[in-house]
């Protein structure tokens, strides 16, 4: 926030442009060279989970508890302690890595 519009637009535009973009007439040999330079597999099978388990084994993004304040009113307070991260979550079908160097479809 607080940036001028032109600076923000240039940052957004620069994030979509990159050096060494493949040409429209990429040959099969160039494509195979790009794939061999890519380290690892092009597929992603799991991701890190964004939810947490509480002491009871419930799974959610956030947990709240009800408490009484000094005036006797009941309020909700966010729970931060005693939570365990979900861990790795397997995808039902593999996804392509975002860094895979080949354009699969172009109009």
C-alpha positions as CSV (number, residue, x, y, z in Angstrom):
1,X,0.0,0.0,0.0
2,X,1.1,3.6,-0.5
3,X,2.7,2.9,-3.9
4,X,1.9,4.9,-6.9
5,X,-0.2,3.3,-9.6
6,X,2.6,3.2,-12.2
7,X,5.0,1.5,-9.8
8,X,2.5,-1.2,-8.9
9,X,1.6,-1.8,-12.5
10,X,5.2,-2.2,-13.5
11,X,5.8,-4.7,-10.7
12,X,2.8,-6.7,-11.8
13,X,3.9,-6.6,-15.4
14,X,7.5,-7.6,-14.6
15,X,6.3,-10.6,-12.7
16,X,4.6,-12.0,-15.8
17,X,7.6,-11.4,-18.1
18,X,10.7,-13.5,-17.9
19,X,13.9,-13.9,-19.9
20,X,14.5,-16.9,-22.2
21,X,10.9,-17.5,-23.0
22,X,10.4,-20.2,-25.6
23,X,9.6,-19.2,-29.1
24,X,6.5,-20.2,-31.0
25,X,8.4,-22.5,-33.2
26,X,10.2,-24.5,-30.5
27,X,11.6,-27.7,-32.0
28,X,11.4,-31.1,-30.5
29,X,15.2,-31.1,-29.8
30,X,15.0,-27.8,-28.0
31,X,12.1,-29.1,-25.9
32,X,13.9,-32.2,-24.9
33,X,17.0,-30.2,-23.9
34,X,14.9,-28.0,-21.7
35,X,13.3,-31.1,-20.1
36,X,16.7,-32.7,-19.4
37,X,18.0,-29.5,-17.8
38,X,15.0,-29.6,-15.5
39,X,16.1,-31.3,-12.3
40,X,13.6,-33.7,-10.7
41,X,10.3,-35.0,-11.8
42,X,7.7,-32.8,-13.5
43,X,5.0,-34.1,-11.2
44,X,4.0,-33.0,-7.7
45,X,2.4,-35.7,-5.6
46,X,1.8,-33.9,-2.3
47,X,1.6,-30.5,-0.6
48,X,2.1,-29.2,2.9
49,X,-1.3,-29.0,4.6
50,X,-2.6,-25.6,5.8
51,X,-4.8,-26.9,8.7
52,X,-4.1,-27.9,12.3
53,X,-5.1,-30.7,14.7
54,X,-6.1,-29.7,18.3
55,X,-5.8,-31.9,21.4
56,X,-9.2,-33.6,20.7
57,X,-8.1,-34.6,17.1
58,X,-10.3,-32.0,15.4
59,X,-9.0,-30.6,12.1
60,X,-9.5,-26.9,11.1
61,X,-7.8,-23.8,9.9
62,X,-8.4,-21.9,13.2
63,X,-9.6,-22.8,16.7
64,X,-11.5,-20.5,19.2
65,X,-12.5,-20.9,22.8
66,X,-15.1,-19.2,24.8
67,X,-14.1,-17.3,28.0
68,X,-15.5,-14.9,30.5
69,X,-14.0,-11.4,30.7
70,X,-13.8,-9.3,33.9
71,X,-17.3,-7.9,33.4
72,X,-18.8,-11.4,33.2
73,X,-19.5,-11.2,29.4
74,X,-18.6,-14.2,27.3
75,X,-16.2,-13.7,24.4
76,X,-14.3,-15.8,21.9
77,X,-10.5,-16.1,22.0
78,X,-8.3,-17.6,19.3
79,X,-6.3,-20.7,20.4
80,X,-2.6,-20.7,19.5
81,X,-1.2,-23.4,21.8
82,X,-1.5,-27.2,21.6
83,X,-2.0,-27.3,17.8
84,X,-0.2,-29.7,15.5
85,X,0.3,-29.0,11.8
86,X,-1.6,-31.3,9.4
87,X,1.6,-32.4,7.6
88,X,1.8,-33.6,4.0
89,X,-1.4,-34.0,2.1
90,X,-1.5,-36.3,-0.9
91,X,-3.1,-35.2,-4.2
92,X,-5.8,-37.5,-5.6
93,X,-4.0,-37.1,-9.0
94,X,-0.5,-35.7,-9.6
95,X,-0.1,-32.1,-10.6
96,X,2.6,-30.5,-12.8
97,X,5.4,-28.6,-11.2
98,X,5.1,-24.9,-11.7
99,X,8.8,-24.7,-12.8
100,X,8.4,-27.2,-15.6
101,X,9.9,-25.5,-18.6
102,X,7.6,-26.5,-21.4
103,X,4.4,-24.8,-22.6
104,X,1.9,-27.6,-22.9
105,X,-0.8,-25.6,-24.7
106,X,-0.8,-22.2,-26.5
107,X,-3.5,-20.6,-28.7
